[in-house]
Amino acid sequence: MTERISTGVEGLDELIEGGVPEGSTILISGSAGMGKTIFSSQFLWEGLQKGERCLFITLEEDEEDILGDADEFGWSFRDEERFSIEYINPFTEDFTFDSNVRGYINEHNPDRVVIDPVSMIGMGLDSNAPGEVRKELYEIIKQMKGEEVTTLFTTEKPDEDNLTRYGVEEYVVDGVFIMKGLGFGGDMGRKLTVQKMRRTNFEHDVYPVEIDENGLKVKEPEKGLSL
């Protein structure tokens, strides 16, 4: 039987047989303002409530911005000894996604990890060829699985036709959530679907998403709603 862990997002776990498979790697793809970072923080906060060690690796937003946004929902990461947040600057000459991420995984020995966004993976490569990106990402995922870490990647959906920047990320992960919306950052029109989840019988509908004082919430599907 597949062991599962809760995402912490109200209304989501029941769509995926009670949670994501433990030790799996999940991708959230969505346009700007859809709530990917909130989802990520909510996922880690759930882990902390269950006594797990959690690590947030950010390659874009400042640590204080992430912590400040979490404070708005009552997620006091600063008070949690089992939580760590690390910023990696992908624009430095010595940046390599593999070595930087591996270093923090080895240092903190987490149960849950967020990497936000994984689309920066190509910054340290000599070539942004999809084959090189896929190889680099595969090595990271292999390490995570070997250490039984449940990992959440975020990526910005580049356009209407593509889920990811390089077109390979969705193939090497175990699960994919897609978040889209009609407007920029507004609650009206946010929606989510489960595109992929290995070892899971999941629901295929499109679900409205709202953000309130408790974070993200997945609601019942609406007739005629589509991505």
N, C-alpha and C positions, 0 to 999 in steps of 0.2 A: 504494500500500500504506500502511495506517495505521501510523504509528510508535507504539510502545507503551513504557511505562515500568513498571518493577516496583513493586508495592505494598510489597514487603519482608515481606509476611505469608506465611509458609510455607503452601503448599497452596492459595493463593488465585489466583495468577497463571494457573495452568493451567486454571482455570475460565473465564477471560476472554481466551482467545487470547494469553496471555503477559504481560498487564498492561493497565492502563488506557490509553486513547488519549492520546498526548501532547497537552497543551494543553486537555484536557477538564476539566469541573467535575463532581465526584463528591460525592454526599451519603451520609452514614452516619446512619441513623435507628435509635435504640434507646433502651430504657428505662435508668434510672440503674443504674450498676454493671455494664454489659454490656461495657465495654472500649473505648468510642469514643475516649477520649483516648489510651489505649495504642495503638490502631490508628493514630491520627494521628501520634503520636511515632515509631512504627515506620516509617511512610510517609516521614517527613522524614529519619529516620536512614538509610534506604536511599538517599535522594537524596544525602545528604552523602558516603556511601561511593562514589558515582559522580561526585563532584566538582561537584555542583550546589549552587547557593545556595538556602537554605531559610529560610522565615519562618513562625513560629507566632504567630498573632494570637489572644489569649485575651480573651474578654469576661466570663468568669465566674471561673475559677480563678486564683489568684495564680501569678506566674511561677515563684517558688521551689518551689511545690508541684508544678508540672509538671516542672521540672528535677530535683527530688528523686525523683519517681516514675520518671523516665527513668533516673536513676542506678542504680536497683534492677535494671534490665535490662542495665546496662553501656553505656548510650547516653550518652556523656559530651559532651553538647551544649555545656557550658561551655568545652570545649577546642577547639571548632570555629569557626574564623574566618568560615566561610561560613554560619554559623547565626545567626539573630536571633530574639528573642522580644519581643513587645510586648503590653502590657496596655492595653485600652481600657475605661474605666469608662462603661458605657451609661446610668448614672443621672445624669450631669452635664447641666446645662442646654444646653451647647453641643454635645452629642453628636449626630452624624448618622452613620449607618453608612457611607454613601457617601463622605463627605469624609474620615473617619478612616481607613478602609481604603485609600482611594486614596493618602492621604499616605504610609502605610507601604510600599505597593507601589512608589511612585515613589522613596522613599528607599532601599530595600534591593534593588530590581531582582531579585527572586527567580525561580528556576525552578519551585520547588514552594512552595505556600502552604497552611497549615491555618487555617481560621477556626472557632473553637470557643467557643460555639455560634452558628450562623447565626440561630437563633430570636430573638436579641436585635435583629434587624434593625428590628423595629417600634418600638423604644424612642425613636428620634429622629424618628418621623413624627407628623404632626398627627393622622393617622387610621391605625388598624390594619386598615383595610379590605383584603381580599385583593388588590384591584386595585392599591393603592398599594404594598403589600409586593412584589408581583410586578414592578412597574415598577422599584423600587429594586434588587431582586435582579438583574433583567435588566441594568441598567446596570453593576453590579459584574462580572457574568459577561462582558459585552461587553468591558470593559477587560481582564480576565484573558486572554480569547481573543486580543485584539488584540496582547497582549504575549507570547503563547504560554506563559502560566503554567499549570501543572497544579495545580488547586485541589481541596482536600478540605474540605467543610463537614460539621460535625456538627450534629445536632438531636436533642432528646429526644422520643421517641415519646409523645405526650400520653395516648393511651388505646388500647384494643384495635382500634378501628375507623379510626384516623387515623395516618398516618405522620409528619405535621408539624403544627406549631402553627397555621399559617395555611392549610394545604391547597393551597398553590400551589408550594412549594419543589421538590417532586418533579417538577413539570412543566417547569421551566426549566433543570434540570441535565441533564447527559449520562448520568449513571449513578446508581443507587441501590443501596446495600447496606442490608439490614435485619438488625439484631441483636436477638434476644429471648432470654428465659430464663425458667425456672420459678421461680427464687428470686431474692433480692436480693443480687447480687454474688458468688454462689457459682459455682465452676467447673461444677458439675453443672447441666446444662440449658441452658448457653449454646449458641446456634445462630445460623447466618447463612445468608442467601439473597441471590442477586443478583436484584433486582427489575427492573433496567433497565440497559442499557449500549449506547449508540449505537455504530454501526459495529463491532459485536462479536457473534459467535455465542457465547453464554454458556450455561453449565449452569444448569438451573432447579431442581435438587434443594435440599433443606434439609441443611445441613452442621453437624455438631457443631463447637464451637470450644472450645479449652482455652487457658489462660494458664499458661505455665511461666517458667522463668528467662530464656528467650530472647524472651518476648513472646507475641503471639497466634499460634495455629496452627490452620489449618482442616483438619479430618480428613475421612476418607472418609464418605459419607452412610450413615446407618443406616436399615434397613427400617422403615417406619412413622413416621419422624420427620417432624413438621410444625410450621409456625409457628402 
